[in-house]
Amino acid sequence: MTNAYTHPTDNWKLFPDVVDVTLKPQHPIAAEVAEVKGKTRPLSGRELTWAASVGLPIETINWILWVETLGGVTPKPLDEIEEADSTIWIIQKVTLATLGSRFKCICSKKDA
């Protein structure tokens, strides 16, 4: 019998819609981090209210990024997340979530 427990740091393996993205820090200390495990989620009501209050565009979503796949880099506001199709999201707000295993980043889509 196998143990079905998955530690919070690698629970991204439980989600079928997790994708590889690239984190592009906008501060000079950190380099790009490829193959970061990420998943999008819609904003909650409270997050929608916050986004509207600071004037973020309608195309604003949550990106969930797993800490263990970030190579020690901490995402910060104004860093960018690039998807495989070259869509770029700008991080507006970051919170550490789920026992410190992942970052929840509220992001707005970068204009082309």
Residue pairs with C-beta under 8 A, 6 or more apart in sequence:
6 13
6 14
7 101
8 98
8 99
8 101
9 66
9 67
9 68
9 101
10 66
10 68
11 66
11 98
11 101
12 18
12 37
12 39
12 66
12 69
12 102
15 39
17 39
18 37
18 38
18 39
19 37
19 38
19 39
19 83
19 84
20 34
20 35
20 36
20 37
20 38
20 84
21 36
21 38
21 63
21 65
21 81
21 82
21 83
21 84
22 32
22 33
22 34
22 35
22 36
22 81
22 82
23 32
23 33
23 36
23 65
23 70
23 73
23 75
23 79
23 80
23 81
24 32
24 79
24 80
24 81
24 82
24 88
25 31
25 32
25 33
25 73
25 75
25 76
25 79
26 76
26 78
26 79
26 80
27 76
27 79
30 73
31 73
33 69
33 70
33 71
33 73
35 69
36 65
36 66
36 69
36 70
36 81
37 65
37 66
37 69
38 63
38 64
38 65
38 66
38 81
39 63
39 64
40 61
40 62
40 63
40 64
41 61
41 62
41 64
42 61
42 62
43 51
43 60
43 61
43 62
43 106
47 62
47 106
50 93
50 106
51 60
51 92
51 106
51 108
54 92
56 92
56 106
56 108
57 108
57 109
59 108
59 109
60 92
60 106
60 107
60 108
60 109
61 89
61 106
61 107
62 104
62 105
62 106
62 107
63 81
63 89
63 91
63 104
63 105
63 107
64 97
64 102
64 103
64 104
64 105
65 75
65 81
65 102
65 103
65 105
66 101
66 102
67 96
67 100
67 101
67 102
67 103
68 101
70 103
74 94
74 103
75 81
75 91
75 94
75 103
75 105
76 91
76 94
77 91
77 92
77 93
77 94
78 90
78 91
79 90
79 91
80 88
80 89
80 90
80 91
80 110
81 88
81 89
81 91
81 105
81 107
82 88
82 89
83 89
87 109
88 109
88 110
89 107
89 108
89 109
89 110
90 107
90 108
90 109
90 110
91 105
91 106
91 107
92 105
92 106
92 107
92 108
93 105
93 106
94 103
94 104
94 105
94 106
95 103
95 104
96 102
96 103
96 104
97 103
97 104
